[in-house]
Amino acid sequence: MLLEITTTGKVTLIIVAGVFIAWALVTAIVVPRRNPDFPRNVSTFVVVTAALFVAQMGAVYWVTSTQDVEKAAAGETTPAETTPAETTPAETAPAAGGAGDAAAGKQVFASAGCGGCHTLAGAGSNGTVGPNLDQAKPAYDLVVTRVTNGRGAMPPFKGQLDEQQIKDVAAYVSSVAGS
């Protein structure tokens, strides 16, 4: 799960952990040495500690709610569960997305560097950064959306590939994934 969290989320979680550790060290070591009567004003200490706790939990909630980690995982597996046979995505891909040429898509997959991150046996790639496309067996529309807009660690390719190239690579991936 941590690998699927964006850099901003990771930095936020590191800051939250650092604040927690710093607060624990200060209240356990520094404050008692400086003030032997600690905690003389217990109510202030409890209020500050509670406020820090609420702020930290809020930060953790914000990071986890903005990352769509579980939703992304569910979105990646849903197409595989709904496609009963390997040939179904290939047959429905052109109808669902228009004109996608799987043969041209194979060349786009190679030239765009998709194999550097994704495993796809049909392309002879074994990348481990992105999802294993043979296992995910993504539907045509999902591939078009992910390639166009990106998600998580995957950058959007709408500025690098034209609409036809995106349709072609989507037709290719959805037709050969899991073969």
C-alpha positions as a Markdown table, in Angstrom:
| # | Residue | x | y | z |
|---|---|---|---|---|
| 1 | Met | 0.0 | 0.0 | 0.0 |
| 2 | Leu | 2.8 | 2.4 | 0.8 |
| 3 | Leu | 4.2 | 2.0 | -2.7 |
| 4 | Glu | 0.9 | 3.2 | -4.1 |
| 5 | Ile | 0.8 | 6.4 | -2.1 |
| 6 | Thr | 2.0 | 9.5 | -4.0 |
| 7 | Thr | 5.2 | 11.4 | -3.0 |
| 8 | Thr | 3.1 | 14.2 | -1.4 |
| 9 | Gly | 1.3 | 11.6 | 0.7 |
| 10 | Lys | 4.6 | 9.9 | 1.7 |
| 11 | Val | 6.1 | 13.3 | 2.7 |
| 12 | Thr | 3.0 | 14.2 | 4.7 |
| 13 | Leu | 3.2 | 10.8 | 6.6 |
| 14 | Ile | 6.9 | 11.3 | 7.3 |
| 15 | Ile | 6.2 | 14.8 | 8.7 |
| 16 | Val | 3.4 | 13.4 | 10.9 |
| 17 | Ala | 5.6 | 10.6 | 12.1 |
| 18 | Gly | 8.5 | 13.1 | 12.8 |
| 19 | Val | 6.2 | 15.4 | 14.8 |
| 20 | Phe | 4.9 | 12.5 | 16.8 |
| 21 | Ile | 8.5 | 11.3 | 17.6 |
| 22 | Ala | 9.7 | 14.8 | 18.4 |
| 23 | Trp | 6.7 | 15.4 | 20.8 |
| 24 | Ala | 7.3 | 12.0 | 22.5 |
| 25 | Leu | 11.0 | 12.8 | 23.0 |
| 26 | Val | 10.4 | 16.3 | 24.3 |
| 27 | Thr | 7.7 | 15.3 | 26.7 |
| 28 | Ala | 9.7 | 12.3 | 28.0 |
| 29 | Ile | 13.2 | 13.7 | 28.2 |
| 30 | Val | 13.5 | 17.5 | 27.8 |
| 31 | Val | 10.5 | 18.8 | 29.7 |
| 32 | Pro | 11.0 | 16.7 | 32.9 |
| 33 | Arg | 14.7 | 17.7 | 33.1 |
| 34 | Arg | 13.9 | 21.4 | 32.6 |
| 35 | Asn | 10.9 | 21.4 | 34.9 |
| 36 | Pro | 11.1 | 18.9 | 37.8 |
| 37 | Asp | 7.5 | 19.7 | 38.7 |
| 38 | Phe | 6.2 | 18.4 | 35.3 |
| 39 | Pro | 3.3 | 18.1 | 34.8 |
| 40 | Arg | 2.4 | 20.8 | 37.2 |
| 41 | Asn | -0.2 | 22.3 | 34.8 |
| 42 | Val | -1.8 | 19.0 | 33.6 |
| 43 | Ser | -4.8 | 20.5 | 31.9 |
| 44 | Thr | -2.6 | 22.5 | 29.5 |
| 45 | Phe | -0.5 | 19.4 | 28.8 |
| 46 | Val | -3.6 | 17.3 | 28.1 |
| 47 | Val | -5.2 | 19.9 | 25.8 |
| 48 | Val | -1.9 | 20.3 | 23.8 |
| 49 | Thr | -1.4 | 16.6 | 23.5 |
| 50 | Ala | -5.1 | 16.0 | 22.5 |
| 51 | Ala | -4.8 | 18.8 | 19.8 |
| 52 | Leu | -1.6 | 17.3 | 18.5 |
| 53 | Phe | -3.2 | 13.8 | 18.3 |
| 54 | Val | -6.3 | 15.2 | 16.5 |
| 55 | Ala | -4.1 | 17.1 | 14.0 |
| 56 | Gln | -2.0 | 13.9 | 13.3 |
| 57 | Met | -5.1 | 11.7 | 12.8 |
| 58 | Gly | -6.5 | 14.4 | 10.5 |
| 59 | Ala | -3.3 | 14.4 | 8.5 |
| 60 | Val | -3.3 | 10.6 | 8.2 |
| 61 | Tyr | -7.0 | 10.6 | 7.2 |
| 62 | Trp | -6.4 | 13.3 | 4.6 |
| 63 | Val | -3.5 | 11.3 | 3.1 |
| 64 | Thr | -5.3 | 8.1 | 2.9 |
| 65 | Ser | -8.6 | 9.6 | 1.7 |
| 66 | Thr | -6.9 | 11.5 | -1.2 |
| 67 | Gln | -4.8 | 8.6 | -2.4 |
| 68 | Asp | -7.6 | 6.3 | -3.6 |
| 69 | Val | -5.4 | 3.3 | -2.8 |
| 70 | Glu | -8.2 | 0.8 | -2.2 |
| 71 | Lys | -10.4 | 2.2 | -4.9 |
| 72 | Ala | -7.5 | 1.9 | -7.4 |
| 73 | Ala | -6.9 | -1.7 | -6.5 |
| 74 | Ala | -10.6 | -2.4 | -6.8 |
| 75 | Gly | -10.7 | -0.6 | -10.2 |
| 76 | Glu | -7.8 | -2.6 | -11.5 |
| 77 | Thr | -9.3 | -6.0 | -10.5 |
| 78 | Thr | -12.9 | -5.4 | -11.5 |
| 79 | Pro | -12.3 | -5.8 | -15.3 |
| 80 | Ala | -10.5 | -9.1 | -14.7 |
| 81 | Glu | -13.5 | -10.4 | -12.7 |
| 82 | Thr | -16.1 | -9.3 | -15.2 |
| 83 | Thr | -14.4 | -10.7 | -18.3 |
| 84 | Pro | -15.2 | -14.4 | -18.5 |
| 85 | Ala | -12.8 | -15.3 | -21.3 |
| 86 | Glu | -9.5 | -14.0 | -22.8 |
| 87 | Thr | -11.1 | -13.2 | -26.1 |
| 88 | Thr | -13.9 | -11.1 | -24.7 |
| 89 | Pro | -11.8 | -7.9 | -24.2 |
| 90 | Ala | -10.4 | -8.2 | -27.8 |
| 91 | Glu | -13.8 | -8.6 | -29.3 |
| 92 | Thr | -15.4 | -5.7 | -27.4 |
| 93 | Ala | -12.4 | -3.3 | -27.4 |
| 94 | Pro | -12.9 | -1.8 | -30.9 |
| 95 | Ala | -16.7 | -1.4 | -30.4 |
| 96 | Ala | -16.3 | 0.2 | -26.9 |
| 97 | Gly | -13.6 | 2.7 | -27.9 |
| 98 | Gly | -13.9 | 3.2 | -31.6 |
| 99 | Ala | -11.0 | 2.6 | -33.9 |
| 100 | Gly | -8.1 | 1.0 | -32.0 |
| 101 | Asp | -5.6 | -1.0 | -34.0 |
| 102 | Ala | -3.9 | -3.6 | -31.8 |
| 103 | Ala | -1.0 | -4.1 | -34.3 |
| 104 | Ala | -0.2 | -0.4 | -34.2 |
| 105 | Gly | -0.7 | -0.5 | -30.4 |
| 106 | Lys | 2.1 | -3.0 | -30.0 |
| 107 | Gln | 4.5 | -0.5 | -31.6 |
| 108 | Val | 3.2 | 2.3 | -29.4 |
| 109 | Phe | 3.6 | 0.1 | -26.3 |
| 110 | Ala | 7.2 | -0.4 | -27.2 |
| 111 | Ser | 8.0 | 3.1 | -28.3 |
| 112 | Ala | 6.3 | 4.8 | -25.4 |
| 113 | Gly | 8.3 | 2.7 | -22.9 |
| 114 | Cys | 5.3 | 1.0 | -21.3 |
| 115 | Gly | 7.3 | -2.2 | -20.9 |
| 116 | Gly | 9.7 | -0.4 | -18.5 |
| 117 | Cys | 7.0 | -0.3 | -15.9 |
| 118 | His | 4.5 | -3.0 | -16.9 |
| 119 | Thr | 4.6 | -6.7 | -17.3 |
| 120 | Leu | 2.9 | -7.9 | -20.5 |
| 121 | Ala | 3.9 | -11.3 | -21.9 |
| 122 | Gly | 2.7 | -10.5 | -25.4 |
| 123 | Ala | 5.1 | -7.6 | -25.6 |
| 124 | Gly | 8.0 | -9.5 | -23.8 |
| 125 | Ser | 8.1 | -6.9 | -21.0 |
| 126 | Asn | 8.6 | -7.6 | -17.3 |
| 127 | Gly | 8.5 | -4.2 | -15.6 |
| 128 | Thr | 7.6 | -4.2 | -11.9 |
| 129 | Val | 6.8 | -0.5 | -11.2 |
| 130 | Gly | 3.3 | -0.5 | -12.6 |
| 131 | Pro | 0.6 | -3.2 | -12.4 |
| 132 | Asn | 1.2 | -6.6 | -14.1 |
| 133 | Leu | -1.2 | -6.2 | -17.1 |
| 134 | Asp | -1.4 | -10.0 | -17.7 |
| 135 | Gln | -2.8 | -10.4 | -14.2 |
| 136 | Ala | -5.0 | -7.3 | -14.3 |
| 137 | Lys | -6.4 | -7.9 | -17.8 |
| 138 | Pro | -7.7 | -4.3 | -18.0 |
| 139 | Ala | -10.7 | -3.5 | -20.2 |
| 140 | Tyr | -10.2 | -1.2 | -23.2 |
| 141 | Asp | -11.9 | 1.8 | -21.6 |
| 142 | Leu | -9.8 | 1.5 | -18.4 |
| 143 | Val | -6.6 | 1.5 | -20.5 |
| 144 | Val | -7.7 | 4.5 | -22.4 |
| 145 | Thr | -8.5 | 6.4 | -19.2 |
| 146 | Arg | -5.2 | 5.4 | -17.4 |
| 147 | Val | -3.0 | 6.2 | -20.4 |
| 148 | Thr | -4.7 | 9.5 | -21.0 |
| 149 | Asn | -4.9 | 10.8 | -17.5 |
| 150 | Gly | -2.4 | 8.7 | -15.5 |
| 151 | Arg | -2.9 | 7.6 | -11.9 |
| 152 | Gly | -0.6 | 7.2 | -8.9 |
| 153 | Ala | 2.9 | 6.7 | -10.2 |
| 154 | Met | 1.8 | 6.5 | -13.8 |
| 155 | Pro | 2.1 | 9.9 | -15.6 |
| 156 | Pro | -0.5 | 11.0 | -18.1 |
| 157 | Phe | 0.4 | 10.4 | -21.7 |
| 158 | Lys | -2.2 | 12.7 | -23.4 |
| 159 | Gly | 0.5 | 15.2 | -24.2 |
| 160 | Gln | 2.9 | 12.6 | -25.6 |
| 161 | Leu | 0.6 | 10.4 | -27.5 |
| 162 | Asp | -2.2 | 11.4 | -29.7 |
| 163 | Glu | -5.8 | 10.1 | -29.3 |
| 164 | Gln | -5.3 | 7.4 | -32.0 |
| 165 | Gln | -2.1 | 6.1 | -30.4 |
| 166 | Ile | -3.8 | 5.9 | -27.1 |
| 167 | Lys | -6.7 | 3.9 | -28.7 |
| 168 | Asp | -4.2 | 1.7 | -30.4 |
| 169 | Val | -2.3 | 0.9 | -27.3 |
| 170 | Ala | -5.5 | 0.3 | -25.4 |
| 171 | Ala | -6.7 | -2.1 | -28.1 |
| 172 | Tyr | -3.4 | -3.9 | -27.9 |
| 173 | Val | -3.2 | -4.2 | -24.1 |
| 174 | Ser | -6.8 | -5.2 | -23.7 |
| 175 | Ser | -6.5 | -7.9 | -26.4 |
| 176 | Val | -3.2 | -9.6 | -25.3 |
| 177 | Ala | -3.3 | -9.1 | -21.5 |
| 178 | Gly | -3.4 | -12.5 | -19.9 |
| 179 | Ser | -2.7 | -14.5 | -23.1 |
